[in-house]
Amino acid sequence: MEGHEAATAPADTAPKTEWRAWAFTRRRTLPDESEAVTGHLRAFLTARGARRVLAYHALPGEPDVSGLRADFELLTTRTRYKPARHLTLHPWDSATEPSRFGYLQPPADAPQFALGAVDAVLLPGLAYDRRGVRLGYGGGFYDRLLPGYAGLVVGVVWSPLLVPTLPSEPHDCRAGWLATESGVGAASSPPLG
């Protein structure tokens, strides 16, 4: 890191709000190595026979996975608030409206897909721990989407935001795999990067 001192991560017992503040600050100092992340994901997903992949339109500071659209049928989400907070799945290229969070999402009437039709989910996060615990933005949308999903769940994060332990709650979804600019590995396996 040129000219940037890495902020010390909070204690394992710190509240999620403190972890989020740390992750946002830390993320601003990191170079964009999205091409490396995408290359590792491409090889990983191809080796596992994935064809239809739920991906995300990146917010500033997140790894951009849009480079995978030439190799896979990508889907993306729309955030819904009624009757309850939830995500629906739609074709990648239908994402033309800005969401209230700032990423592009499909319009309300875009064709929908069932989660069971998806081979793999690429899960964005502010940080992950080596067990696959995700630190999200606090809305709980993916925590409501993924229970019972049997396909590949891959957490996507920069390696400096991959930490030993994050606070977690029973409802927090976990990733089985973690992808960084250094590679893809199983959660709870030896460190990446």
URDA-V864063 format. One record per backbone hydrogen bond with DSSP energy under -1.0 kcal/mol. NH is the residue of the N-H (numbers start at 1). CO is the residue of the C=O. E is the energy in kcal/mol with one decimal. If there is no record, write none. Layout:
# URDA-V864063
nh->NH co->CO e->E
nh->NH co->CO e->E
This chain:
# URDA-V864063
nh->14 co->11 e->-2.1
nh->19 co->15 e->-1.7
nh->20 co->16 e->-3.0
nh->21 co->17 e->-2.1
nh->22 co->18 e->-2.1
nh->23 co->19 e->-2.8
nh->24 co->20 e->-2.7
nh->25 co->21 e->-2.1
nh->26 co->22 e->-2.9
nh->27 co->23 e->-2.8
nh->28 co->24 e->-1.3
nh->29 co->26 e->-1.5
nh->30 co->27 e->-1.5
nh->37 co->33 e->-1.8
nh->38 co->34 e->-3.0
nh->39 co->35 e->-2.3
nh->40 co->36 e->-2.2
nh->41 co->37 e->-2.6
nh->42 co->38 e->-2.8
nh->43 co->39 e->-2.0
nh->44 co->40 e->-2.4
nh->45 co->41 e->-3.2
nh->46 co->42 e->-2.2
nh->47 co->43 e->-2.2
nh->48 co->44 e->-1.1
nh->49 co->46 e->-1.6
nh->50 co->45 e->-2.3
nh->53 co->73 e->-2.3
nh->54 co->120 e->-2.8
nh->55 co->75 e->-3.0
nh->62 co->59 e->-2.3
nh->68 co->65 e->-2.0
nh->69 co->66 e->-1.8
nh->71 co->68 e->-1.6
nh->72 co->68 e->-1.6
nh->73 co->51 e->-2.7
nh->74 co->72 e->-1.0
nh->75 co->53 e->-2.7
nh->76 co->90 e->-2.8
nh->78 co->88 e->-2.0
nh->80 co->86 e->-3.1
nh->86 co->80 e->-2.2
nh->88 co->78 e->-2.0
nh->90 co->76 e->-2.8
nh->92 co->74 e->-2.1
nh->94 co->91 e->-1.4
nh->95 co->92 e->-1.7
nh->96 co->94 e->-1.1
nh->96 co->105 e->-1.1
nh->97 co->105 e->-2.6
nh->99 co->103 e->-3.0
nh->102 co->99 e->-1.0
nh->105 co->97 e->-3.2
nh->110 co->107 e->-1.9
nh->113 co->89 e->-1.9
nh->117 co->114 e->-1.7
nh->118 co->115 e->-2.0
nh->119 co->52 e->-2.5
nh->120 co->52 e->-1.2
nh->121 co->152 e->-2.7
nh->122 co->54 e->-3.2
nh->123 co->154 e->-3.2
nh->126 co->135 e->-2.6
nh->127 co->135 e->-1.1
nh->128 co->161 e->-2.0
nh->129 co->133 e->-2.0
nh->130 co->163 e->-1.4
nh->132 co->129 e->-2.3
nh->135 co->127 e->-2.9
nh->144 co->140 e->-1.4
nh->145 co->141 e->-1.5
nh->146 co->142 e->-2.4
nh->149 co->146 e->-2.7
nh->152 co->119 e->-1.8
nh->154 co->121 e->-3.1
nh->155 co->177 e->-3.0
nh->156 co->123 e->-2.4
nh->157 co->179 e->-2.4
nh->161 co->158 e->-2.0
nh->162 co->159 e->-1.8
nh->163 co->128 e->-2.7
nh->172 co->169 e->-1.8
nh->175 co->132 e->-2.4
nh->176 co->153 e->-1.4
nh->177 co->153 e->-1.8
nh->178 co->185 e->-2.9
nh->179 co->155 e->-3.5
nh->180 co->183 e->-2.7
nh->185 co->178 e->-2.2
nh->187 co->176 e->-2.5
nh->188 co->130 e->-4.9
nh->189 co->186 e->-1.7
